[in-house]
Amino acid sequence: MASAPASSQARLLDLQALDTQLQQLTHARAGISERREAVDVAAELEVTQDRAVAAATEASDIARLQARADDDVQAVRARIERDKHLMDSGNVAAKELENLAHEIESLKRRQSELEDTELEIMERLESAQTAHTGYVAQVEELQARLTSLQAAIAARESELATQEQQTQTQRAAVAAEIPADLLALYEKVRAAGGVGAAMLRQKTCQGCRITLPESEITRLRATEPDSVERCDNCRCILVRTAESGL
């Protein structure tokens, strides 16, 4: 397009400011600081939960071993008590008494071995249960941390969504004041380069921060205020104001 009211061109700066704000809000949403931490905590939580399950399974397996070891010890003790009862009954011959005495000695050695094994298993069980308790505590701590982070993320996202909605409303109001052809050009330029319009301040385009050559400045001085001009470098709509240095 060749021209548009200078006031409408100036309004593009307000529109660009709102679009920049919307971009910043998008970046802010993607860069919520708690989000990365939440991912790390969730990963650590999953690993710790697996460890807690493994520790619980190990403790359960060891508990079954302990139960069997205890049964073995009780069986030997019962056998010893039975042999002692026979010996004390007075109803067995001398040879059988000798055999019973030897058996009791053998059973006592076996009982001692089984009790040592049972003690070792009990120590393993205590260690496994302690590990499981520790993992459960870590899971609870990590879950609480993750819940807190998720709440913080949700609150920040809600805040940003509110700001975005308000900015979109403001943008719609500003856009409605700009001629359709000028707005269409702005949107096309912005889609191509990210900046649709920028002020020319002290002979420098604020879109790309490039100072215009004197030949271009001379040309711009000769153009009408309503003439729509573009930056030769970044191609944004160049909005001229009293600060342009023309």
N, C-alpha and C positions, 0 to 999 in steps of 0.2 A: 504494500500500500504506500501511497505517496505522502499522505498527510493525515493528521489527527490533531484535535485541539491540544495545545500545550498542557492545559490543565488535566486532560485525560492521560497524556503521557506521564505527567507527574504522579498521577494516581497509580500508575504501574509500579512505582517504587514501593507504595504501600502494599500492593499485591505481592510483589517479590519478597518483601519483608515477611509477609504471612506465609508464603511458600517456603521460605528459608526456615521459618519457625516450625513448620510441619515436618520438614526434613530432619530438623534437630530432634523433634519429638520421636520420629521413627528411629533415629540412631540411639536416642536415650532408651527406648524400649528394648532395642536389641542389646544395649550395653548395660542393662541393670546389673549392678555389681554383685548382688546376691545370687544371680542366676548361675554363674560359673561355679560359685561355691556350692550351690545346691546340687549341681551335677556331680561334683566331687564327693559330697557327703552321701548322696544317694548311692554312688558306686561303692563307697566304703561301707555303707550300711548293708548292701547286698552281700559283700564279702564276709562281713561280720556275722550276718544271719546264717550264712552257710557254715561258718565255723561253729556257731552255737549249735546248729543241728548236728554237725559231726561230733561235737563234744558230748551232746546228749545221747547220741547213738552209742558212742564209745562207753559212756557211763552205764548205759542200759546193758550193754554186752558184758561189761565187767561185773555188774550186779548179778547177772545170771551165773557167771563163773563163781562168784562168792557164794551164791545160794547152793550151788552144787558142791563146792568145797566144804561148806558148813554141813551139808547132808553127809558127806563122806566122813567128816570128823565125828558127827553124832552117831553114825553107824559103827565106827570103830569103838567109840566110848560105850555104846550099848553092848557090843560084843565082849568088851572087857568086863563090864558089869555082870553079864551073863556067866562068863567063865568064873569070876570071883564068887558068884552065888553058888555055882556048882561045887567049887572047892570048899566053900563054907558049909555046904549042906551035909557033908559027912557020908554021902551016898555014892562016892566014887572010889575006885581002887587006887592003890598007891601009884601004879604006872600011869593011870589017867591023870592023877594029880600032877605028876611030873610033866606030862604033856600039856596040861592046862597052864602050868606055871611058865613053860617055855612059850606057849602061845600068847600069854598075857604080856610077857616081855617083848615079843615080836610086835604085838598090837600096840604097845606103848611107844615103841620106836616109830611105828607107822603113824600113830596119832601125832607124835611130835613133828614128823615130816609134813603131815597134812595141815597141822596148825601153823607151821612156818609158811607153807604155801598160802593158807588162808590169810595170814597177816600181810603177806606180800600183795595179795589181791586186794585186800582192804586199803592198803596204802595207794595202790593204783586207782582204786575207785574214788578215794578221797581227792586225789590229784585231778582226776577227770571231772569230778563234780565241782571242784574249785574253778577249773578252767571254764566249765559251762556257766557257772555263776558269773564269772568275769565277763564272758561274752554276752550274756543276757544284759548285764549292766551297761556294757558298751552299746548294745543294740538300742536300749531305752534312751541312752544319752544321744545317740546319733539320730534316732527317730524324733526326739524332742527338738534337736537342732534343725533337722530337715523341715519339720512342721513350722518352726519359727521363720526359717528362710522362705518357705513357700508363702507364708502369710505376708512377709515383707514384700515379696515379688508381686503378689496379688494386689497389695495396697498401692505399690508404685505404679503398676499397670493401670489400676483404676484411676489414679491421679493423672497419669499421662493421657488416658483415654478421655477424661473430662477436659483436659487442656486442648486436646486435639479437636474434640467436638466444638469447643468454643472458638477455636481458631478457624475451623472450617466454616462456622457460621459467619464469622467476621469476613472471611475470604469471599464467601458468596455475596455478601452485601457490597464489598468493594468491587468485585467483578461485575456486578449488575450496573455499576456506574460507568463502566468503560465500554466504548463503542464495540460492537461485535467484531468488526474486521480487525481492529487493533488488538482486541483480546485474543482472537484466533492467531494472529501473528505472534503475540507474546507466548501463547501456549506451544506453538510450533518451535519457536526458538528455544524455549525452556526445555522441551522434550529432547532437543538435539544436544544441548550443551549444559543443561542444569541451571543456567542463569538466563532468565528471559529479558530482564531489563536492569540497567544499572545507571547510576548517576555519573555524569561527567563532572569531576571535581578537580579544579585547578589543572585542567587540560589532561587529566588522567582518568581513564575508564576504571570505575570501581568494580567492574565485573572481573577484569583480568589484571588490573593494577598496571596496565601499560600506558605510558605517557604518549599521547598522540603526536605525530610529527607536525611541525609548523605548517606544512602545506595543507594538512587536514584541518588544522585549527583555522587557517585562513578560509578554507572552503566552508567550514561550519559557520563562521561569522557572517558569511554572505547568504546563508539559507534562512528561510522563514521559520519563525518559532514553531509553527505547526507542522513543519516537515519532519517526517519520521526518519531518523538516522540510525545507522547500525555501526557498531565498532568493527573496524576492519580485522581486528585480531580475534576476538572471541565471538563476534557476530551478534552480541546481545543488542537490544534496543537501547540506544544511547540517549538518556534523558538529560536535557540541558536545563540548568537552573542558574540562579544568580551566582552560584559558587563555581560555575564551570570554567571561569577564567577566560571567557571569550571577550 
